[in-house]
């Protein structure tokens, strides 16, 4: 059991919770994730560790309430206990030294980018961050990203805050104007695809985190199979980070829709009161 110590509603349907998990906090590194099971009848949910405090023995999780299980998690309050939180899982992010790195965070992905950017900054890299959302109300963790960035660019699709447009527009300008050593993108799969397409002509190393496709998180279910450089990989055990230029994003996007019908049915039953 893992007790919820803090809970914040960051944006509509986006929650931040701080969970008591001393053993996970002790070992956690940027880029890793945990498996959350809300109750004894719940399914496994892979969620990125957005922050951790080794001294306090806590981890922070940020999630979008999009299906039955994340909605159930979102209904828990401070003092409630999550049945199971397992981790840290996945390979930690590679942290270089002395590079100029652009971090691109889309939606909830901004929270996943944060600990990687923080450690990269601590390692002496120059950090340029681009964070984006559909509209101002869905932007999260701008203050945190500003703290770990030498430069921060904020975009919204509708122009309600920051620069109007998508994250790839300022990214392309940076690639044309500056010497960029690497780009790290975390967000919706479609966003990561277009980040990869944007950087490829410039030959800039680009990393994408493929957390969105994971289900079981242990390599046993095979749902997170991805093609990377023509070779089958498992996002949960071989990743979650991969060379974005080698990822077959078209296949990834198709696989993301595999269980959509079942997910919508489970969500419908949950909203109708069937637990």
C-alpha positions in Angstrom: 0.0 0.0 0.0 1.2 3.5 -0.8 -0.4 6.5 0.9 -1.2 9.7 -1.0 0.3 12.6 0.8 -0.5 15.5 -1.5 -3.0 16.0 -4.4 -3.2 18.9 -6.8 -5.5 19.4 -9.8 -3.1 21.0 -12.3 -5.6 21.4 -15.1 -8.9 19.9 -16.2 -8.5 16.1 -15.8 -4.8 16.4 -15.0 -3.8 15.4 -11.4 -0.6 15.5 -9.5 -0.1 13.2 -6.5 2.7 12.8 -4.1 3.0 9.2 -2.9 4.8 7.7 0.1 7.2 5.2 -1.5 10.6 5.3 0.2 12.1 2.3 -1.5 11.2 3.6 -4.9 12.4 7.1 -4.1 15.7 5.7 -3.0 16.5 4.2 -6.3 14.5 6.3 -8.8 16.3 8.0 -11.7 15.0 10.4 -14.4 13.2 8.6 -17.2 12.0 5.7 -15.2 8.4 4.8 -14.4 6.2 2.9 -11.9 3.4 0.4 -12.2 0.3 1.6 -10.3 -2.7 -0.7 -9.4 -5.4 1.4 -7.8 -7.2 -1.4 -5.9 -7.1 -5.2 -5.8 -9.4 -5.4 -8.8 -7.5 -2.8 -10.8 -5.4 -3.1 -13.9 -1.7 -2.2 -14.2 -1.0 1.5 -15.2 2.5 2.5 -16.2 3.1 6.1 -15.1 6.3 8.1 -15.3 8.0 9.3 -12.2 7.7 13.0 -12.5 9.8 13.8 -9.4 11.2 12.1 -6.3 12.5 13.1 -2.9 15.0 10.6 -1.4 15.0 12.4 2.0 11.2 12.5 2.3 10.8 9.0 0.7 8.2 10.3 -1.8 7.6 10.2 -5.5 5.4 12.5 -7.6 3.1 11.2 -10.4 1.3 13.4 -12.9 -1.5 11.8 -15.0 -4.4 12.5 -17.3 -7.7 11.1 -16.4 -8.5 9.4 -19.7 -9.7 5.9 -19.0 -11.3 3.9 -16.2 -8.1 3.3 -14.2 -6.8 6.8 -14.3 -10.2 8.1 -13.4 -10.3 5.8 -10.4 -6.9 7.0 -9.4 -8.0 10.6 -9.8 -10.9 10.0 -7.3 -8.5 9.0 -4.5 -7.7 11.8 -2.0 -5.0 12.7 0.5 -4.8 9.9 3.1 -6.1 7.3 0.7 -3.9 4.3 -0.1 -3.0 2.9 -3.6 -3.0 -0.9 -3.5 0.3 -1.3 -5.3 3.0 1.0 -6.6 6.0 -0.9 -8.1 9.3 0.4 -9.4 11.4 2.1 -10.4 11.2 0.4 -13.8 12.7 1.0 -17.2 16.1 2.3 -18.1 17.2 5.7 -16.8 17.7 8.6 -19.2 21.2 9.1 -20.7 22.6 12.3 -19.3 25.4 13.8 -21.4 27.7 16.6 -20.3 28.6 19.9 -22.0 25.8 19.8 -24.6 23.1 22.1 -25.8 19.9 20.2 -25.3 16.3 21.0 -26.4 13.7 19.4 -24.2 10.2 19.2 -25.8 7.2 18.5 -23.5 3.7 18.2 -24.8 0.7 18.1 -22.4 1.3 15.8 -19.5 4.7 14.9 -21.1 6.0 18.2 -19.6 6.0 16.6 -16.2 7.9 13.6 -17.5 10.5 15.8 -19.1 11.1 17.8 -16.0 13.4 15.4 -13.9 15.5 14.7 -17.0 16.0 18.4 -17.8 16.8 19.0 -14.1 19.6 16.4 -14.0 20.9 17.5 -17.4 21.1 21.0 -16.1 22.9 19.8 -13.0 25.4 18.0 -15.2 26.4 21.3 -16.9 24.4 21.2 -20.1 22.7 24.2 -21.6 19.0 23.6 -21.5 16.4 25.0 -23.9 12.9 23.8 -23.1 9.8 24.0 -25.3 6.5 23.1 -23.6 3.1 23.1 -25.3 -0.5 22.4 -24.9 -3.7 22.8 -26.8 -4.8 25.8 -24.7 -3.6 27.8 -21.7 -5.7 25.9 -19.2 -3.9 22.6 -20.1 -0.4 23.9 -19.6 1.4 22.4 -16.6 4.6 22.8 -14.6 5.8 26.0 -16.4 7.4 27.3 -13.2 9.3 24.0 -12.7 10.5 23.9 -16.2 11.7 27.6 -16.0 13.8 26.7 -13.0 15.8 24.0 -14.8 16.0 25.8 -18.2 18.4 28.4 -19.5 15.7 29.3 -22.0 12.0 28.4 -22.0 9.5 28.7 -24.9 5.8 28.1 -24.3 3.3 27.4 -27.0 -0.4 26.9 -27.2 -2.3 25.6 -30.3 -4.9 28.3 -29.9 -2.6 31.2 -28.9 -4.3 31.7 -25.5 -0.9 31.8 -23.8 2.7 32.1 -25.0 3.4 31.6 -28.6 0.6 30.5 -30.9 1.4 27.3 -32.7 2.8 23.8 -32.1 6.1 22.9 -30.5 7.8 21.9 -33.7 7.7 25.5 -35.0 10.1 27.0 -32.5 12.1 23.8 -32.6 12.8 24.2 -36.3 13.8 27.8 -35.8 16.3 26.7 -33.1 17.7 24.0 -35.4 18.3 26.6 -38.1 19.8 29.3 -35.9 21.7 27.4 -33.3 24.1 24.5 -32.8 21.9 21.9 -31.1 23.5 18.7 -29.9 20.4 16.7 -28.9 16.6 16.9 -28.6 14.5 15.0 -26.1 10.7 14.7 -26.7 8.0 13.4 -24.4 4.3 13.8 -25.1 1.6 12.4 -27.3 3.0 9.9 -29.9 1.9 12.1 -32.8 3.9 15.0 -31.3 7.0 12.9 -30.9 6.6 11.7 -34.5 6.7 15.2 -35.8 9.5 16.2 -33.6 11.5 13.4 -35.1 10.6 14.5 -38.6 11.6 18.0 -37.8 15.1 17.1 -36.5 16.0 14.4 -38.9 17.1 16.7 -41.8 19.5 18.4 -39.4 21.1 15.2 -38.2 20.5 16.1 -34.6 20.3 13.2 -32.2 16.6 12.9 -31.0 15.3 10.8 -28.2 11.6 9.9 -27.7 10.0 8.3 -24.6 7.5 5.6 -25.6 5.6 5.4 -22.3 2.2 5.9 -24.0 2.2 2.4 -25.5 3.0 0.5 -22.4 0.3 -1.7 -20.7 1.8 -4.4 -18.4 5.2 -2.7 -17.9 7.2 -6.0 -17.4 7.7 -7.3 -20.9 5.3 -10.2 -20.5 2.2 -8.9 -22.3 4.0 -7.8 -25.5 1.6 -4.9 -26.0 4.4 -2.3 -26.1 6.2 -3.9 -29.1 7.7 -1.3 -31.3 9.9 -1.3 -34.4 13.2 0.5 -33.8 15.6 0.4 -36.7 13.6 -2.5 -38.1 14.1 -4.5 -34.9 11.3 -5.4 -32.5 11.8 -3.8 -29.1 9.7 -3.6 -25.9 9.2 -0.1 -24.7 9.0 -1.2 -21.1 12.2 -3.2 -20.8 14.3 -2.0 -23.7 13.2 1.6 -23.2 11.2 3.7 -22.5 13.6 6.0 -24.5 14.7 5.3 -28.0 16.3 7.0 -31.0 13.3 8.8 -32.4 14.7 8.6 -36.0 14.6 4.8 -35.8 11.1 4.5 -34.4 8.3 3.4 -36.7 5.8 5.9 -35.5 3.1 5.0 -38.0 3.1 1.4 -36.6 3.2 2.8 -33.1 0.2 4.9 -33.7 -1.8 2.0 -35.1 -0.8 -0.2 -32.1 -2.0 2.6 -29.7 -5.5 2.0 -31.0 -5.5 -1.8 -30.5 -7.5 -1.8 -27.3 -9.5 1.4 -27.9 -12.8 -0.3 -28.1 -12.3 -2.2 -24.9 -11.0 0.9 -23.1 -14.0 2.9 -24.1 -16.4 0.1 -23.0 -14.6 -0.1 -19.6 -14.8 3.7 -19.2 -18.5 3.7 -20.1 -19.3 1.0 -17.5 -17.3 2.9 -14.9 -19.1 6.2 -15.5 -22.4 4.3 -15.3 -21.4 3.1 -11.8 -20.1 -0.4 -12.4 -16.8 -0.7 -10.4 
